[in-house]
Amino acid sequence: MDKKIIKEKLEQEKKNLEEQLKTFASKDPNLKGDWDSKYPNFGAETGSASLETEANEVEEYGSRLPVEFSLETRAKDISLALEKLDKGTFGKCEKCGQNIEEDRLEVHPAARFCLKCQS
């Protein structure tokens, strides 16, 4: 397994996740790796926000939160994998300490557990 290729793959995936997050969230300056969904504004700038518009804003915001959480979690896992690459601990299961299967790492390089411990 070529760790340089793995690192490039992780960095590209992290970049892609951050680009997705930027479309509806902003980085929290106080918490590393944390993002905050932006509250949508469908009509307030014109002063014409109706109850229906406001309800749509709330619904849109509510639908953004789980997407933000999922993307943010994946980005944090990738950052952790990159740190492990730098420390020389990449590819070790966090639970049992054994090597994570190479096939698993090729498919999911941010994997934190071997297949046995993941189950």
Backbone as CSV, one residue per row, in Angstrom:
resi,resn,N_x,N_y,N_z,CA_x,CA_y,CA_z,C_x,C_y,C_z
1,MET,0.850,-1.172,0.000,0.000,0.000,0.000,0.900,1.241,0.000
2,ASP,0.703,2.084,-0.971,1.506,3.291,-1.122,0.887,4.418,-0.295
3,LYS,1.580,4.787,0.773,1.033,5.798,1.688,0.948,7.179,1.038
4,LYS,1.796,7.443,0.061,1.728,8.722,-0.655,0.410,8.821,-1.426
5,ILE,0.030,7.732,-2.072,-1.236,7.710,-2.824,-2.415,7.828,-1.865
6,ILE,-2.338,7.124,-0.726,-3.393,7.198,0.277,-3.532,8.636,0.780
7,LYS,-2.405,9.277,1.054,-2.429,10.658,1.550,-3.065,11.591,0.530
8,GLU,-2.699,11.443,-0.734,-3.280,12.276,-1.792,-4.787,12.044,-1.893
9,LYS,-5.184,10.793,-1.791,-6.609,10.452,-1.861,-7.371,11.082,-0.688
10,LEU,-6.799,10.998,0.515,-7.432,11.586,1.700,-7.524,13.106,1.577
11,GLU,-6.447,13.728,1.134,-6.454,15.190,0.988,-7.476,15.646,-0.038
12,GLN,-7.596,14.902,-1.139,-8.585,15.259,-2.162,-10.002,15.083,-1.633
13,GLU,-10.237,13.995,-0.909,-11.569,13.769,-0.348,-11.920,14.853,0.673
14,LYS,-10.969,15.242,1.495,-11.206,16.305,2.482,-11.529,17.619,1.776
15,LYS,-10.791,17.921,0.723,-11.048,19.136,-0.053,-12.463,19.112,-0.636
16,ASN,-12.864,17.971,-1.192,-14.214,17.837,-1.762,-15.294,18.022,-0.696
17,LEU,-15.084,17.429,0.475,-16.065,17.570,1.561,-16.179,19.023,2.006
18,GLU,-15.046,19.703,2.129,-15.073,21.104,2.538,-15.747,21.986,1.496
19,GLU,-15.559,21.665,0.219,-16.246,22.416,-0.842,-17.766,22.225,-0.730
20,GLN,-18.190,21.002,-0.439,-19.619,20.751,-0.258,-20.150,21.523,0.948
21,LEU,-19.403,21.491,2.041,-19.831,22.200,3.251,-19.928,23.710,3.019
22,LYS,-19.008,24.269,2.251,-18.994,25.713,1.995,-20.263,26.191,1.291
23,THR,-20.968,25.288,0.621,-22.169,25.707,-0.104,-23.326,26.068,0.825
24,PHE,-23.275,25.576,2.077,-24.389,25.864,2.988,-23.960,26.071,4.438
25,ALA,-22.651,26.065,4.691,-22.164,26.216,6.061,-20.880,27.031,6.065
26,SER,-20.495,27.471,7.236,-19.228,28.191,7.378,-18.448,27.579,8.536
27,LYS,-17.116,27.701,8.456,-16.266,27.158,9.514,-16.502,27.922,10.805
28,ASP,-16.556,27.188,11.879,-16.669,27.797,13.200,-15.261,28.228,13.613
29,PRO,-15.037,29.532,13.818,-13.689,29.992,14.156,-13.222,29.552,15.544
30,ASN,-14.152,29.124,16.383,-13.816,28.751,17.756,-13.542,27.271,17.962
31,LEU,-13.997,26.429,17.027,-13.824,24.981,17.167,-13.190,24.406,15.905
32,LYS,-12.021,23.813,16.063,-11.331,23.226,14.926,-12.165,22.092,14.321
33,GLY,-12.348,22.148,13.014,-13.063,21.088,12.316,-14.572,21.165,12.414
34,ASP,-15.088,22.227,13.053,-16.532,22.355,13.228,-17.086,23.332,12.193
35,TRP,-18.250,23.022,11.686,-18.932,23.866,10.713,-20.308,24.215,11.259
36,ASP,-20.822,25.359,10.847,-22.151,25.796,11.253,-22.996,26.054,10.010
37,SER,-24.138,25.389,9.937,-25.043,25.611,8.812,-25.538,27.047,8.830
38,LYS,-25.592,27.630,7.642,-26.123,28.988,7.511,-27.640,28.905,7.469
39,TYR,-28.258,29.827,8.163,-29.720,29.863,8.130,-30.141,30.483,6.799
40,PRO,-30.979,29.800,6.032,-31.387,30.331,4.720,-32.239,31.586,4.862
41,ASN,-32.154,32.421,3.859,-32.901,33.676,3.854,-33.599,33.786,2.500
42,PHE,-34.850,33.384,2.459,-35.580,33.342,1.198,-36.356,34.613,0.871
43,GLY,-36.345,35.612,1.726,-37.132,36.794,1.400,-37.027,37.915,2.398
44,ALA,-36.287,37.743,3.456,-36.214,38.764,4.499,-35.529,40.026,4.016
45,GLU,-34.583,39.907,3.064,-33.884,41.107,2.617,-34.808,42.078,1.894
46,THR,-35.888,41.588,1.343,-36.836,42.475,0.672,-37.980,42.860,1.601
47,GLY,-37.975,42.294,2.793,-39.043,42.593,3.740,-40.354,41.912,3.396
48,SER,-40.300,40.950,2.502,-41.525,40.312,2.043,-41.677,38.880,2.549
49,ALA,-41.006,38.551,3.623,-41.063,37.182,4.132,-42.446,36.892,4.717
50,SER,-43.129,35.952,4.127,-44.432,35.532,4.621,-44.238,34.369,5.589
51,LEU,-45.302,33.968,6.223,-45.221,32.810,7.110,-44.786,31.569,6.345
52,GLU,-45.272,31.445,5.118,-44.884,30.293,4.295,-43.391,30.332,3.984
53,THR,-42.868,31.513,3.667,-41.439,31.661,3.395,-40.624,31.326,4.635
54,GLU,-41.058,31.821,5.768,-40.353,31.548,7.015,-40.385,30.057,7.353
55,ALA,-41.517,29.426,7.093,-41.619,27.980,7.329,-40.668,27.220,6.412
56,ASN,-40.553,27.677,5.169,-39.624,27.039,4.231,-38.176,27.210,4.688
57,GLU,-37.854,28.369,5.248,-36.508,28.598,5.764,-36.194,27.635,6.906
58,VAL,-37.151,27.478,7.815,-36.958,26.572,8.945,-36.794,25.139,8.443
59,GLU,-37.611,24.750,7.494,-37.524,23.393,6.949,-36.186,23.171,6.250
60,GLU,-35.755,24.137,5.470,-34.471,24.023,4.776,-33.319,23.929,5.775
61,TYR,-33.356,24.761,6.791,-32.307,24.736,7.813,-32.280,23.371,8.507
62,GLY,-33.447,22.859,8.833,-33.544,21.547,9.480,-33.006,20.432,8.608
63,SER,-33.149,20.555,7.304,-32.635,19.514,6.415,-31.125,19.640,6.215
64,ARG,-30.572,20.815,6.447,-29.129,21.013,6.303,-28.342,20.405,7.463
65,LEU,-28.909,20.418,8.645,-28.175,19.998,9.843,-27.645,18.558,9.773
66,PRO,-28.457,17.566,9.394,-27.907,16.209,9.333,-26.864,16.045,8.218
67,VAL,-27.024,16.780,7.128,-26.036,16.722,6.051,-24.722,17.317,6.543
68,GLU,-24.818,18.453,7.234,-23.627,19.072,7.815,-22.922,18.101,8.760
69,PHE,-23.686,17.480,9.633,-23.108,16.544,10.606,-22.382,15.406,9.906
70,SER,-22.999,14.836,8.887,-22.407,13.713,8.165,-21.108,14.122,7.464
71,LEU,-21.147,15.237,6.737,-19.956,15.697,6.025,-18.847,16.096,6.996
72,GLU,-19.236,16.750,8.071,-18.288,17.180,9.091,-17.611,15.974,9.749
73,THR,-18.379,14.951,10.050,-17.833,13.738,10.661,-16.840,13.060,9.725
74,ARG,-17.199,12.965,8.449,-16.285,12.366,7.474,-14.998,13.178,7.362
75,ALA,-15.118,14.514,7.360,-13.931,15.371,7.277,-13.035,15.196,8.503
76,LYS,-13.647,15.051,9.677,-12.862,14.839,10.901,-12.142,13.491,10.858
77,ASP,-12.820,12.457,10.358,-12.194,11.141,10.235,-10.998,11.195,9.277
78,ILE,-11.139,11.960,8.212,-10.047,12.098,7.245,-8.883,12.859,7.877
79,SER,-9.184,13.917,8.615,-8.118,14.670,9.291,-7.363,13.767,10.267
80,LEU,-8.100,12.935,10.964,-7.480,11.997,11.901,-6.582,11.003,11.160
81,ALA,-7.046,10.509,10.022,-6.246,9.576,9.227,-4.973,10.254,8.719
82,LEU,-5.072,11.513,8.318,-3.887,12.249,7.872,-2.891,12.440,9.019
83,GLU,-3.404,12.720,10.207,-2.531,12.842,11.387,-1.821,11.517,11.663
84,LYS,-2.564,10.412,11.539,-1.977,9.085,11.772,-0.888,8.780,10.738
85,LEU,-1.103,9.209,9.498,-0.078,9.015,8.475,1.205,9.733,8.879
86,ASP,1.065,10.960,9.356,2.236,11.741,9.771,2.930,11.127,10.982
87,LYS,2.160,10.533,11.900,2.723,9.943,13.121,3.229,8.516,12.921
88,GLY,2.855,7.910,11.787,3.268,6.534,11.539,2.350,5.498,12.157
89,THR,1.148,5.903,12.559,0.207,4.963,13.171,-0.976,4.647,12.256
90,PHE,-0.889,5.072,11.020,-1.976,4.835,10.071,-2.136,3.339,9.820
91,GLY,-3.384,2.898,9.742,-3.670,1.504,9.408,-3.788,0.581,10.598
92,LYS,-3.734,1.126,11.794,-3.894,0.326,13.014,-5.308,0.513,13.552
93,CYS,-5.926,-0.573,13.929,-7.267,-0.534,14.508,-7.215,0.173,15.862
94,GLU,-8.123,1.105,16.071,-8.164,1.844,17.329,-8.665,1.005,18.501
95,LYS,-9.312,-0.106,18.198,-9.854,-0.944,19.269,-8.898,-2.060,19.676
96,CYS,-8.451,-2.820,18.695,-7.623,-3.989,19.025,-6.132,-3.786,18.749
97,GLY,-5.796,-2.746,17.995,-4.395,-2.456,17.703,-3.796,-3.240,16.552
98,GLN,-4.580,-4.158,15.979,-4.096,-4.947,14.839,-4.147,-4.095,13.568
99,ASN,-3.463,-4.565,12.528,-3.498,-3.866,11.246,-4.895,-3.967,10.630
100,ILE,-5.352,-2.862,10.089,-6.618,-2.853,9.344,-6.328,-3.470,7.977
101,GLU,-7.239,-4.268,7.482,-7.077,-4.954,6.212,-6.777,-3.939,5.102
102,GLU,-5.774,-4.257,4.255,-5.381,-3.341,3.172,-6.531,-3.083,2.205
103,ASP,-7.311,-4.118,1.893,-8.458,-3.928,0.998,-9.417,-2.890,1.580
104,ARG,-9.626,-2.958,2.873,-10.517,-2.009,3.546,-9.958,-0.586,3.453
105,LEU,-8.659,-0.443,3.694,-8.039,0.881,3.642,-8.037,1.463,2.227
106,GLU,-7.920,0.604,1.241,-7.954,1.092,-0.143,-9.327,1.655,-0.486
107,VAL,-10.376,1.015,0.019,-11.737,1.473,-0.245,-12.114,2.641,0.663
108,HIS,-11.712,2.535,1.925,-12.072,3.541,2.941,-10.815,3.892,3.742
109,PRO,-9.956,4.776,3.195,-8.684,5.053,3.859,-8.812,5.711,5.232
110,ALA,-9.963,6.271,5.547,-10.159,6.889,6.863,-10.701,5.890,7.886
111,ALA,-10.736,4.612,7.537,-11.245,3.592,8.460,-10.450,3.623,9.757
112,ARG,-11.171,3.534,10.862,-10.537,3.583,12.180,-10.470,2.212,12.846
113,PHE,-11.227,1.258,12.311,-11.308,-0.067,12.928,-11.162,-1.151,11.866
114,CYS,-10.635,-2.298,12.269,-10.603,-3.454,11.367,-12.042,-3.961,11.205
115,LEU,-12.236,-4.852,10.266,-13.588,-5.359,10.002,-14.165,-6.069,11.225
116,LYS,-13.331,-6.832,11.922,-13.811,-7.580,13.090,-14.333,-6.620,14.169
117,CYS,-13.582,-5.585,14.452,-13.986,-4.633,15.506,-15.099,-3.696,15.047
118,GLN,-15.194,-3.460,13.758,-16.250,-2.584,13.238,-17.621,-3.246,13.388
119,SER,-17.640,-4.576,13.325,-18.918,-5.310,13.383,-19.582,-5.233,14.692
